[in-house]
Amino acid sequence: MARKSKSELYPEENKDQIYENALAEIQSFELPLGTTLRSVYDDQPNAHQRFMEKLDACIRNHDREIEKMCNFHHQGFVDAITELLKVRADAEKLKVQVTDTNRRLQDAGKEVIAQTEEIIRCRVQQRNITTVVEKLQLCLPVLEMYSKLKEQMNVKRYYSALKTMEQLENLYLPRVSQYRFCQIMIENLPKLREEIKEISMSDLKDFLESIRKHSDRIGETAMKQAQQQKTFSTALQKQNNVSYGRNMHLGRSRILESKNEMTLKRTFEEDDEHEEEILTAQDLVDFSPVYRCLHIYSVLGDGEIFENYYRKQRRKQARLVLQPQSSMHETVEGYRRYFSQIVGFFVVEDHILHVTQGLVTRTYTDELWNMALSKIIAVLRTHSSYCSDPDLVLELKNLIVVFADTLQGYGFPVNRLFDLLFEIRDQYNETLLKKWSGLFRDIFEADNYSPIPVANEEEYKIVTSKFPFQDPELDKQSFPKKLPMSQSVPQIYIQVKEFIYASLKFSESLHRSSTEIDDMLRKATNLLLTRTLSSCLQNLIKKPHIGLTELVQIIINTTHLEQACKYLEDFISNITNISQVTVHTARLYGLSTFKDARHAAEGEIYTKLNQKIDEFIQIADYDWTMSESDGRASGYLMDLINFLRSTFQVFTHLPGKVAQTACMSACQHLSTSLMQMLLDSELKQISMGAIQQFNLDVIQCELFASSEPVPGFQGDTLQLAFIDLRQLLDLFMVWDWSTYLADYGQATSKYLRVNPSTALTLLEKMRDSSKKNNIFAQFRKNDRDKQKLIETVVKQLRSLVNGMSQHT
């Protein structure tokens, strides 16, 4: 269905009404007019024209109404213009009057205005001045505090400066924060704080460097004070008659004590005179930088940072202090400097611990000390091992004791140091042993190994004052006389006592009981006797130039030294004031030492006797093919017997068993050597004349044995040494083979000591000699039976030898 237009929708009679409404809306100036205009021009071809006609008609109506209105009011307008023209002249006059009045008024008010402006200006200035005064009253305290801050900075009163900054920030600056100079101040305050921190840290670094340089002097002073305190306590102890021990020789002890008392008295007098010269750590080092820096960092809230930095730097310095010089062990000054630096370091730490709160704690110092103590012990253990001089080791021990006593006085545990001293004590004893080994060698080298001659009572007392010798039989003899021991015995005894003194020096001040010290001395003395002296004696005995006479004297010397051991035990007991009956008291092992040395010397005597016999045997010159003997003993054997006689005369001072053993050993060795000479494999032939000559030599040996060269043998005991030779020679001299073969193997046999192999060897040598020299040629017809007997005996002896080997 088609859409209808407005002309179709609205009737004709309503169209004029539509235009009228549109004109009314336009005249009423209601906006927007779009809707109104669209209604006018809506779908009608002549709508615009008709609307314009309506509009022109409306305009004409309005023009007519305006014209009517103007005509109505025109006369009134003319009258008003006429009145206005009349008033114009009056208005001109009034204007002139007003202008004149105004001019006069202006002229009259210029001075008032000027004064008023001056008053206003003064009022403004007064107000400004008042305001400025009020603001200055607020600013002046700020400026004064800032000036004070600058002055404190200039005089390095940094802690006060920080307090001033705190007042500025919290109290003064907030009042005048709107001013520019306050902002500048506020911006400068952090910079000033950083500057203070840097300056205080620089002062702290200077302080750390200063205490590093002065540590040795601080430590030296502290150790000197500790040593003086100990010396003073020792003096008081001596005055109260509380002595550590009494020496066996009272004269020497009193002299030493008097010297010590004089020294102590002189020391106390010097200490009293120079007491003001002894400085403390505070006198040597200015601790104010560390206090100041601690307060500054605490105020700034960085106390923990400062503590960590301080402890870190001190740990580094501790490591440097604990690092010794490579040549420290060469001199005592090296050790003293090392200990002084360590003591100085921990004295400073102890002072910081007690004068500050929190910067250094007891836990921290204990940890640092434990670390240092381990390092110190390792260093001392290493460097002390290089010391070969006992005097240096003793001085080191004294330094360690003073070092330990000093630090113990400051509350540091030092038990491990005293434990270390026991290790060093063993090393000290080793150095003493080496030194005394040289002394013993020198004494032995200088000894003449002859009895000590004494011409009178004075010389006798001199010797007995050095060595506890007692011999009632010798005392009965008149002067001059000889003591049985040689010069080395009293010298060795004196040196052993000196060793005990030297060992005692190390045991002093170790805070040990008398029983422990007694045990130390006895153990050290045992080492000296059983190792050092024993070794020296053994080496002495083995030396080639030591002859039989010297060996005899060495045996005598060791006997007297052995007897003196009990006096050494008494000597140690008197020193330590410990009775020997105490259960824990050790005994000296000198008895075994001297017994061993004596046994070695005895063995060496036997060896040298045998060697001397061998030398005589080597010069023997037998003619083994001689037809008859010389009728007298050989010259070499007579010389040998004379030598043995003179030698055994020297043995008169030896113990009986030693001389008897030496004599028996010499005779047995001589018998064995003569037997070996007969049975020598290189000897191929032996004549009956040689057997007869050899028999003469053996007879001399038997005569020597029967002459009792050394007393104490029972019966023919010594002659039994030659029984093998005697029976063998008798067998051949008597030619008693029938008896030998018949009685062989029986305990009652006349030739019991003759071995078949020995007899066979010698018989074969004689048989070979007979065949070569044709000794029995003249008896072949008359003594054929004897020749056959020899062959028969040889066969029988071989049969016995073979039977023995098979049985074996």
VOGU-3710 file (C-alpha; in Angstrom, 3 decimals, decimal comma):
1> marksksely> 0,000/0,000/0,000  1,327/3,430/-1,040  2,401/5,905/1,619  0,130/8,943/1,876  1,479/12,550/1,678  0,704/15,297/4,160  -1,746/16,869/1,716  -3,630/13,707/1,754  -3,343/13,310/5,439  -4,408/16,832/6,387
11> peenkdqiye> -7,592/18,498/5,058  -7,373/21,843/3,287  -8,840/23,749/6,089  -6,053/22,815/8,339  -3,214/23,981/6,072  -3,643/27,664/6,972  -3,533/26,732/10,586  -0,262/24,926/9,989  1,307/28,058/8,462  0,034/30,173/11,291
21> nalaeiqsfe> 1,619/27,888/13,825  4,874/27,921/11,942  4,959/31,733/11,911  4,144/31,796/15,605  7,022/29,467/16,323  9,402/31,598/14,249  8,313/34,753/16,027  8,723/33,129/19,374  12,403/32,331/18,503  12,020/28,765/19,638
31> lplgttlrsv> 14,853/26,642/18,484  15,543/24,500/16,650  13,356/25,536/13,650  14,088/22,433/11,614  10,888/20,648/12,492  8,839/23,771/11,814  10,391/24,363/8,417  10,002/20,688/7,415  6,308/20,918/8,210  6,019/23,942/5,910
41> yddqpnahqr> 7,840/22,339/2,994  6,455/18,864/3,400  5,413/17,208/0,087  3,274/20,028/-1,250  4,383/21,629/-4,458  3,144/25,113/-3,598  3,842/25,000/0,068  6,870/27,299/-0,112  5,087/29,957/-2,092  2,081/29,854/0,056
51> fmekldacir> 4,193/30,075/3,168  6,075/33,076/1,781  2,830/34,778/1,089  1,750/34,166/4,587  5,075/35,423/5,818  4,871/38,667/3,751  1,405/39,284/5,042  2,632/38,856/8,585  5,501/41,285/7,975  3,197/43,918/6,630
61> nhdreiekmc> 1,002/43,615/9,679  3,931/44,165/11,949  5,160/47,170/9,987  1,755/48,782/10,329  1,792/48,194/14,069  5,270/49,745/14,363  4,237/52,769/12,384  1,186/53,224/14,610  3,346/52,997/17,729  5,904/55,511/16,427
71> nfhhqgfvda> 3,186/57,941/15,525  1,795/57,607/18,976  5,078/58,420/20,756  6,606/60,966/18,380  5,404/64,121/20,210  6,783/62,960/23,475  10,124/62,289/21,824  10,261/65,782/20,395  9,422/67,323/23,744  12,156/65,358/25,403
81> itellkvrad> 14,729/66,496/22,832  13,688/70,090/23,400  14,111/69,739/27,154  17,440/68,114/26,706  18,710/70,996/24,580  17,725/73,408/27,320  19,561/71,429/29,944  22,689/71,310/27,773  23,746/74,844/28,571  23,350/74,268/32,270
91> aeklkvqvtd> 25,290/71,077/31,985  28,187/72,932/30,319  28,303/75,415/33,182  28,137/72,648/35,722  30,934/70,874/33,922  33,150/73,952/34,085  32,436/74,340/37,771  33,060/70,726/38,489  36,291/70,862/36,525  37,471/73,878/38,406
101> tnrrlqdagk> 36,469/72,381/41,709  38,232/69,189/40,771  41,369/71,111/39,822  41,416/72,944/43,089  40,738/69,714/44,950  43,518/67,972/43,097  45,952/70,704/43,867  44,962/70,625/47,510  45,228/66,775/47,738  48,605/66,364/46,072
111> eviaqteeii> 50,500/66,973/49,347  48,041/64,780/51,244  48,465/62,064/48,647  52,229/62,370/48,889  52,170/62,137/52,658  49,664/59,333/52,488  51,857/57,403/50,079  54,842/58,010/52,385  52,833/56,752/55,302  51,748/53,712/53,314
121> rcrvqqrnit> 55,317/53,059/52,259  56,519/53,355/55,850  53,753/51,117/57,023  54,763/48,535/54,424  58,409/48,815/55,436  57,485/48,527/59,073  55,429/45,444/58,325  58,239/43,975/56,252  60,778/44,717/58,973  58,580/43,069/61,536
131> tvveklqlcl> 58,187/40,067/59,298  61,930/39,948/58,655  62,677/40,196/62,360  60,263/37,397/63,078  61,794/35,208/60,358  65,324/36,078/61,420  64,473/35,053/64,945  63,541/31,694/63,524  66,590/31,501/61,219  69,266/32,751/63,591
141> pvlemysklk> 69,277/29,584/65,775  69,566/27,541/62,598  72,474/29,608/61,386  74,092/29,544/64,798  73,770/25,745/64,953  75,144/25,417/61,438  78,037/27,694/62,337  78,604/25,583/65,421  78,536/22,500/63,216  81,211/23,966/60,950
151> eqmnvkryys> 83,343/24,911/63,920  83,019/21,381/65,349  84,021/19,970/61,997  87,059/22,244/61,893  88,228/21,203/65,351  87,480/17,508/64,562  84,759/17,152/67,177  82,848/14,822/64,926  80,705/13,148/67,516  79,434/16,567/68,729
161> alktmeqlen> 78,968/17,576/65,102  76,687/14,587/64,565  74,652/15,581/67,608  74,405/19,121/66,230  73,227/17,743/62,883  70,581/15,734/64,656  69,297/18,849/66,417  69,300/20,788/63,159  67,309/18,129/61,345  64,806/17,400/64,060
171> lylprvsqyr> 64,338/20,753/65,758  65,544/23,795/63,817  65,361/23,165/60,086  61,669/22,101/60,030  60,752/25,617/61,250  62,394/27,372/58,296  62,314/24,648/55,698  60,695/27,036/53,133  63,873/29,042/52,710  66,405/28,204/50,070
181> fcqimienlp> 69,413/28,314/52,365  67,706/25,701/54,526  67,322/23,455/51,542  71,002/23,893/50,849  71,744/22,997/54,462  69,491/19,964/54,269  71,275/18,845/51,115  74,714/19,365/52,745  74,023/17,457/55,943  74,244/13,934/54,348
191> klreeikeis> 77,467/15,002/52,680  78,833/16,151/56,027  77,859/12,818/57,553  79,685/10,943/54,834  82,651/13,232/55,306  82,633/12,512/59,025  82,433/8,783/58,331  85,344/8,977/55,914  87,430/11,069/58,286  86,692/8,824/61,249
201> msdlkdfles> 87,439/5,749/59,141  90,719/7,339/58,085  91,519/7,980/61,734  90,650/4,371/62,499  93,013/3,151/59,780  95,739/5,361/61,214  94,964/3,883/64,632  95,196/0,342/63,291  98,504/1,148/61,642  99,723/2,745/64,859
211> irkhsdrige> 98,902/-0,237/67,047  100,485/-2,544/64,480  103,722/-0,572/64,781  103,545/-0,327/68,558  102,404/-3,915/69,264  105,921/-5,133/69,982  106,568/-2,272/72,390  103,206/-2,755/74,102  103,885/-6,483/74,404  107,420/-5,893/75,650
221> tamkqaqqqk> 106,113/-3,568/78,342  103,383/-6,006/79,380  105,832/-8,907/79,529  108,269/-6,818/81,546  105,542/-5,978/84,041  104,513/-9,640/84,303  108,118/-10,682/84,805  108,636/-8,042/87,474  105,488/-9,195/89,237  106,725/-12,771/89,142
231> tfstalqkqn> 110,159/-11,711/90,386  108,552/-9,806/93,220  106,440/-12,838/94,170  109,539/-15,045/94,087  111,384/-12,618/96,342  108,542/-12,655/98,844  108,523/-16,436/98,713  112,235/-16,561/99,460  111,828/-14,091/102,308  109,247/-16,443/103,810
241> nvsygrnmhl> 111,747/-19,324/103,515  109,580/-21,195/101,046  112,304/-22,562/98,827  111,860/-24,664/95,774  114,633/-27,087/96,772  117,972/-27,273/98,456  121,120/-28,202/96,574  123,342/-30,972/97,780  126,349/-28,659/97,913  125,194/-25,976/100,327
251> grsrileskn> 128,138/-23,671/99,697  127,330/-23,322/96,039  123,623/-23,031/96,807  124,163/-20,188/99,260  126,383/-18,333/96,853  123,770/-18,671/94,131  120,978/-17,606/96,461  122,942/-14,585/97,687  123,675/-13,586/94,115  120,016/-13,986/93,207
261> emtlkrtfee> 118,921/-11,915/96,214  121,390/-9,182/95,331  120,139/-9,219/91,765  116,520/-9,104/92,893  117,239/-6,288/95,310  119,012/-4,336/92,596  116,123/-5,051/90,240  113,548/-3,793/92,747  115,583/-0,649/93,381  115,824/0,042/89,668
271> ddeheeeilt> 112,116/-0,623/89,276  111,321/1,812/92,072  113,550/4,457/90,516  112,172/4,038/87,014  108,636/2,996/87,824  107,277/6,072/86,121  109,024/5,039/82,919  106,925/1,865/82,574  104,197/2,739/80,136  100,843/1,121/79,611
281> aqdlvdfspv> 99,056/0,462/76,355  97,089/3,716/76,778  100,349/5,628/77,145  101,830/4,144/73,995  98,758/4,311/71,758  95,968/6,897/71,516  92,735/4,905/71,593  90,511/7,947/71,017  90,152/7,285/67,250  88,541/3,920/67,841
291> yrclhiysvl> 86,232/5,321/70,534  85,309/8,243/68,310  84,745/6,083/65,277  82,646/3,645/67,279  80,442/6,460/68,624  80,105/8,044/65,197  79,064/4,830/63,500  76,720/4,030/66,366  75,044/7,428/66,032  74,780/6,939/62,273
301> gdgeifenyy> 73,199/3,521/62,794  76,148/1,688/61,201  77,610/0,257/64,400  77,436/-3,308/63,072  79,287/-2,308/59,888  82,009/-0,710/61,980  82,300/-3,752/64,256  82,621/-6,102/61,286  85,229/-3,878/59,657  87,251/-3,536/62,847
311> rkqrrkqarl> 87,223/-7,256/63,546  88,081/-8,096/59,945  91,067/-5,746/59,973  92,263/-7,018/63,332  92,044/-10,598/62,109  94,241/-9,642/59,177  96,709/-7,988/61,550  96,604/-11,087/63,755  97,623/-13,250/60,812  100,486/-10,879/60,045
321> vlqpqssmhe> 101,604/-10,847/63,675  101,460/-14,633/63,869  103,620/-15,024/60,780  107,211/-15,394/62,022  110,403/-14,452/60,278  112,216/-17,311/58,611  115,337/-16,679/60,717  113,476/-16,358/64,020  115,034/-19,540/65,421  118,577/-18,201/65,050
331> tvegyrryfs> 118,531/-15,743/67,957  116,529/-15,225/71,115  115,753/-11,685/69,967  113,736/-13,125/67,088  111,560/-15,071/69,519  111,289/-12,076/71,892  110,100/-9,812/69,065  107,596/-12,449/67,947  106,157/-12,876/71,439  106,092/-9,115/72,089
341> qivgffvved> 104,038/-8,487/68,968  101,507/-11,166/69,904  101,222/-9,966/73,497  100,840/-6,374/72,283  98,071/-7,434/69,918  96,031/-9,197/72,608  96,687/-6,520/75,230  95,102/-4,018/72,842  92,162/-6,352/72,246  91,709/-6,856/75,977
351> hilhvtqglv> 91,743/-3,089/76,502  89,160/-2,600/73,734  87,066/-5,368/75,294  86,903/-3,628/78,665  86,472/-0,012/77,547  83,916/-0,528/74,773  80,619/-2,307/74,666  80,005/-4,688/71,813  82,947/-3,767/69,600  84,950/-6,708/70,937
361> trtytdelwn> 83,309/-9,525/72,881  84,812/-12,236/75,045  83,615/-14,825/72,557  85,414/-13,013/69,765  88,672/-12,676/71,717  88,513/-16,331/72,786  87,990/-17,415/69,195  90,833/-15,191/68,024  93,103/-16,471/70,805  92,342/-20,115/70,037
371> malskiiavl> 93,192/-19,509/66,392  96,352/-17,671/67,376  97,314/-20,301/69,948  97,150/-23,093/67,383  99,317/-21,069/65,020  101,772/-20,125/67,792  102,161/-23,742/68,867  102,738/-24,864/65,275  105,303/-22,093/64,722  107,152/-22,804/67,973
381> rthssycsdp> 107,102/-26,533/67,340  108,629/-25,981/63,896  111,207/-23,334/64,755  112,276/-24,858/68,049  113,131/-28,049/66,185  115,871/-26,085/64,421  117,534/-25,098/67,700  120,632/-27,092/68,466  121,932/-24,831/71,246  120,529/-25,802/74,679
391> dlvlelknli> 121,120/-22,277/75,994  118,920/-20,888/73,219  116,251/-23,500/73,935  116,373/-22,576/77,628  115,984/-18,885/76,820  113,097/-19,791/74,530  111,480/-21,694/77,383  111,858/-18,674/79,694  110,299/-16,448/77,046  107,383/-18,844/76,596
401> vvfadtlqgy> 106,810/-18,908/80,363  106,803/-15,098/80,563  104,617/-14,974/77,448  102,149/-17,443/78,959  102,124/-15,754/82,372  101,518/-12,370/80,738  98,555/-13,509/78,681  97,202/-15,575/81,546  97,145/-12,356/83,560  94,817/-10,931/80,901
411> gfpvnrlfdl> 92,458/-13,897/81,156  93,622/-15,977/78,198  93,946/-19,779/78,714  97,549/-20,928/78,251  97,505/-24,585/79,296  98,382/-25,691/75,776  101,537/-23,564/75,931  102,702/-25,383/79,042  101,910/-28,671/77,295  104,092/-27,461/74,438
421> lfeirdqyne> 106,861/-26,766/76,929  106,915/-30,453/77,745  107,565/-31,186/74,086  110,269/-28,533/74,009  111,646/-29,983/77,236  112,237/-33,271/75,425  113,980/-31,375/72,647  115,967/-29,413/75,232  117,065/-32,681/76,779  118,071/-33,902/73,332
431> tllkkwsglf> 120,235/-30,829/72,780  121,711/-31,306/76,242  122,437/-34,923/75,416  124,216/-33,876/72,230  126,210/-31,258/74,080  127,138/-33,652/76,883  128,025/-36,285/74,320  130,712/-33,923/73,069  131,824/-33,186/76,621  132,102/-36,886/77,397
441> rdifeadnys> 134,087/-37,503/74,209  136,468/-34,678/75,106  136,925/-36,092/78,608  137,639/-39,554/77,259  140,047/-38,163/74,662  141,964/-36,201/77,295  142,147/-39,063/79,805  145,481/-40,872/80,214  143,729/-44,018/81,531  146,023/-44,385/84,479
451> pipvaneeey> 145,235/-44,219/88,219  145,029/-40,737/89,713  148,186/-39,939/91,714  147,704/-37,942/94,924  150,800/-36,581/96,664  149,179/-35,303/99,856  145,987/-34,959/101,847  144,968/-31,740/100,092  145,049/-33,314/96,653  143,153/-36,294/98,020
461> kivtskfpfq> 140,404/-34,033/99,392  140,175/-32,169/96,094  139,487/-35,433/94,276  137,026/-36,734/96,878  135,178/-33,400/96,886  134,465/-33,937/93,198  133,713/-37,644/93,385  132,282/-39,710/96,267  135,196/-42,136/96,651  135,583/-44,271/99,741
471> dpeldkqsfp> 138,190/-46,990/100,287  139,196/-47,747/103,883  142,153/-49,844/102,744  143,480/-47,013/100,591  142,953/-44,520/103,397  145,345/-46,525/105,546  148,132/-46,140/102,996  150,541/-43,250/103,285  151,052/-40,526/100,702  151,868/-40,434/97,873
481> kklpmsqsvp> 149,393/-43,016/96,634  147,168/-43,674/93,648  143,421/-43,814/93,409  142,228/-46,780/91,323  140,149/-44,754/88,832  141,525/-42,426/86,182  140,964/-38,679/85,856  137,861/-39,076/83,674  135,760/-40,576/86,508  135,385/-37,418/88,686
491> qiyiqvkefi> 135,029/-35,344/85,545  132,222/-37,563/84,246  130,541/-37,443/87,664  130,752/-33,643/87,739  129,341/-33,387/84,216  126,412/-35,641/85,106  125,593/-33,317/87,998  125,935/-30,314/85,715  123,527/-32,012/83,336  121,046/-32,417/86,187
501> yaslkfsesl> 121,425/-28,714/87,010  120,884/-27,808/83,374  117,821/-30,040/83,146  116,486/-28,534/86,366  116,699/-25,034/84,899  114,142/-25,989/82,277  111,803/-27,532/84,852  111,575/-24,292/86,813  108,476/-22,100/86,402  106,518/-24,862/84,669
511> hrssteiddm> 103,902/-24,888/87,441  104,620/-28,549/88,192  104,867/-30,333/91,513  108,158/-31,377/93,059  107,287/-35,011/92,391  106,805/-34,346/88,688  110,045/-32,379/88,493  111,869/-35,174/90,331  110,520/-37,635/87,791  111,609/-35,377/84,913
521> lrkatnlllt> 115,141/-35,102/86,269  115,457/-38,828/86,794  114,174/-39,627/83,312  116,549/-37,105/81,741  119,462/-38,459/83,784  118,562/-41,991/82,767  118,679/-40,930/79,128  122,080/-39,355/79,713  123,433/-42,518/81,320  121,774/-45,199/79,203
531> rtlssclqnl> 122,071/-43,517/75,837  124,666/-40,759/75,704  127,259/-41,952/78,185  126,688/-45,570/77,207  127,180/-44,727/73,528  130,346/-42,766/74,281  131,716/-45,648/76,315  130,862/-48,158/73,605  132,516/-45,997/70,942  135,522/-45,495/73,181
541> ikkphiglte> 135,909/-49,201/73,744  135,762/-49,878/69,982  138,439/-47,343/69,068  141,558/-48,949/67,575  144,052/-47,014/69,722  142,494/-48,257/72,967  144,749/-51,030/74,192  144,437/-53,643/76,860  145,741/-51,315/79,560  143,163/-48,688/78,664
551> lvqiiintth> 140,403/-51,297/78,562  141,388/-52,528/82,020  141,225/-48,957/83,307  137,836/-48,430/81,614  136,472/-51,467/83,460  137,775/-50,075/86,733  136,299/-46,645/85,920  132,860/-48,045/85,107  132,904/-49,976/88,366  133,404/-46,782/90,373
561> leqackyled> 130,856/-44,862/88,293  128,372/-47,622/88,909  128,969/-47,341/92,656  128,426/-43,554/92,436  124,901/-43,883/90,987  123,347/-44,003/94,447  124,982/-40,657/95,219  123,431/-39,213/92,057  120,022/-40,392/93,251  120,642/-38,689/96,604
571> fisnitnisq> 121,716/-35,573/94,740  118,446/-35,447/92,770  116,409/-36,112/95,921  118,115/-33,231/97,723  117,428/-30,886/94,817  113,753/-31,757/94,507  113,225/-32,460/98,229  111,547/-35,752/97,319  112,427/-38,817/99,341  113,633/-41,884/97,466
581> vtvhtarlyg> 111,230/-44,067/99,385  108,327/-42,429/97,549  106,366/-44,978/95,568  106,448/-43,003/92,326  110,141/-42,176/92,481  111,977/-43,595/89,469  115,363/-45,195/89,808  118,495/-44,441/87,812  119,514/-47,027/85,263  123,216/-46,273/85,516
591> lstfkdarha> 123,913/-49,711/86,945  122,896/-51,447/83,745  124,691/-48,808/81,651  128,021/-49,322/83,354  127,554/-53,061/83,474  126,949/-53,137/79,742  129,989/-50,948/79,147  132,055/-53,150/81,393  130,894/-56,277/79,592  131,717/-54,643/76,263
601> aegeiytkln> 135,171/-53,708/77,554  135,661/-57,246/78,812  134,639/-58,621/75,440  136,994/-56,203/73,754  139,789/-57,363/76,087  139,142/-60,946/75,045  139,075/-59,911/71,393  142,287/-57,880/71,594  144,046/-60,656/73,513  143,058/-63,099/70,815
611> qkidefiqia> 144,156/-60,654/68,112  147,508/-60,276/69,840  147,857/-64,035/70,073  147,016/-64,256/66,363  149,757/-61,739/65,631  152,335/-63,911/67,439  150,995/-67,040/65,751  151,371/-65,386/62,356  155,099/-64,898/62,895  155,591/-68,586/63,776
621> dydwtmsesd> 158,086/-70,189/61,415  158,119/-73,968/61,803  160,237/-76,257/59,661  157,618/-78,956/59,261  160,141/-81,300/57,585  162,827/-81,101/60,277  164,268/-84,459/61,336  164,824/-83,500/64,975  163,614/-80,748/67,314  165,744/-77,844/68,431
631> grasgylmdl> 165,547/-78,982/72,032  163,949/-75,702/73,156  160,628/-73,936/72,623  160,124/-71,607/69,670  161,053/-67,945/70,126  157,689/-66,587/69,035  155,912/-68,692/71,641  158,204/-67,576/74,448  157,541/-63,955/73,447  153,819/-64,673/73,444
641> inflrstfqv> 153,956/-66,222/76,915  155,974/-63,283/78,250  153,400/-60,922/76,766  150,571/-62,807/78,412  152,365/-62,806/81,769  152,867/-59,028/81,684  149,327/-58,476/80,493  147,748/-60,566/83,213  149,781/-58,667/85,799  147,889/-55,550/84,727
651> fthlpgkvaq> 144,644/-57,409/85,407  145,282/-57,403/89,152  142,828/-54,499/89,631  140,128/-56,217/87,619  137,404/-58,263/89,253  138,618/-61,871/89,717  136,161/-63,400/87,257  137,102/-60,955/84,521  140,819/-61,751/84,815  140,135/-65,495/85,005
661> tacmsacqhl> 137,815/-65,372/81,990  140,379/-63,385/80,015  143,135/-65,843/80,922  141,004/-68,869/80,097  139,869/-67,295/76,843  143,460/-66,531/75,870  144,645/-70,077/76,626  141,717/-71,618/74,758  142,297/-69,361/71,776  146,029/-70,200/71,830
671> stslmqmlld> 145,232/-73,911/71,974  142,741/-73,614/69,129  145,176/-71,596/67,018  147,977/-74,186/67,544  145,576/-76,984/66,638  144,496/-75,140/63,483  148,161/-74,665/62,600  148,694/-78,446/62,686  145,548/-79,169/60,695  145,978/-76,380/58,136
681> selkqismga> 144,965/-77,703/54,721  147,874/-75,921/53,087  150,273/-77,897/55,269  150,793/-81,141/53,364  153,641/-82,833/55,256  154,725/-83,006/58,902  157,791/-84,809/60,145  158,204/-86,443/63,523  160,872/-83,846/64,348  158,334/-81,062/63,736
691> iqqfnldviq> 155,882/-82,899/66,020  158,544/-83,032/68,714  159,300/-79,295/68,293  155,592/-78,518/68,427  155,364/-80,625/71,580  158,030/-78,472/73,241  155,941/-75,361/72,527  152,817/-76,951/73,949  154,777/-77,929/77,060  155,629/-74,240/77,564
701> celfassepv> 151,984/-73,370/77,200  151,097/-75,977/79,816  153,783/-74,650/82,123  152,372/-71,152/81,704  148,888/-72,435/82,534  150,147/-74,304/85,590  152,014/-71,204/86,859  148,656/-69,596/87,772  149,104/-66,340/85,798  145,786/-65,201/87,267
711> pgfqgdtlql> 144,842/-66,297/90,759  141,602/-68,053/91,479  141,747/-71,137/89,263  141,112/-74,436/90,955  143,552/-77,255/90,288  144,572/-77,756/86,682  141,488/-75,987/85,268  143,572/-73,671/83,115  145,685/-76,568/81,812  142,553/-78,214/80,450
721> afidlrqlld> 142,575/-75,580/77,721  145,463/-77,517/76,127  144,132/-81,053/76,818  143,145/-81,672/73,177  146,632/-80,807/71,971  148,282/-82,795/74,757  146,385/-86,012/74,048  146,890/-85,674/70,298  150,616/-85,074/70,636  150,977/-87,887/73,203
731> lfmvwdwsty> 149,245/-90,232/70,794  151,771/-89,490/68,075  154,802/-89,204/70,333  154,135/-92,531/72,081  152,666/-94,093/68,919  150,023/-95,716/71,061  147,481/-96,502/68,342  146,450/-99,783/69,714  145,295/-98,235/72,941  143,495/-95,399/71,097
741> ladygqatsk> 141,658/-97,743/68,786  140,868/-100,212/71,540  139,536/-97,615/73,994  137,812/-95,343/71,418  134,342/-94,371/72,507  134,903/-95,220/76,174  134,650/-92,576/78,875  137,856/-93,863/80,470  139,857/-93,651/77,276  143,323/-92,146/77,640
751> ylrvnpstal> 142,848/-90,279/74,367  139,233/-89,318/74,842  139,703/-85,761/73,435  141,383/-86,986/70,200  138,931/-86,884/67,305  139,446/-89,623/64,670  139,286/-87,115/61,810  141,933/-84,967/63,512  144,206/-87,951/64,076  143,627/-89,141/60,505
761> tllekmrdss> 144,498/-85,737/59,031  147,730/-85,466/60,990  148,688/-89,095/60,339  148,212/-88,675/56,602  150,469/-85,579/56,673  153,168/-87,675/58,439  152,668/-90,624/56,035  153,095/-88,360/53,006  156,224/-86,913/54,550  157,613/-90,432/55,149
771> kknnifaqfr> 157,001/-91,484/51,553  158,637/-88,383/50,108  161,668/-88,227/52,360  162,001/-92,034/52,520  162,534/-91,758/56,265  161,661/-95,396/56,827  163,752/-96,750/53,955  166,454/-98,073/56,301  163,801/-99,887/58,342  161,986/-101,587/55,499
781> kndrdkqkli> 163,502/-104,902/56,246  163,462/-104,592/60,009  160,286/-102,459/60,550  157,971/-103,621/57,800  155,356/-104,381/60,432  155,337/-100,776/61,602  154,690/-99,543/58,071  151,854/-101,948/57,740  150,549/-100,697/61,103  150,381/-97,174/59,770
791> etvvkqlrsl> 148,338/-98,335/56,817  146,135/-100,357/59,077  145,640/-97,382/61,457  144,796/-95,115/58,552  142,172/-97,539/57,332  140,711/-97,933/60,791  140,631/-94,174/61,352  138,880/-93,697/58,029  136,415/-96,345/59,037  135,762/-94,471/62,298
801> vngmsqht> 135,390/-91,178/60,470  132,973/-92,682/57,939  131,028/-94,306/60,735  130,728/-90,949/62,520  129,517/-89,232/59,362  126,936/-91,930/58,711  125,773/-91,787/62,291  125,501/-88,061/62,060
//
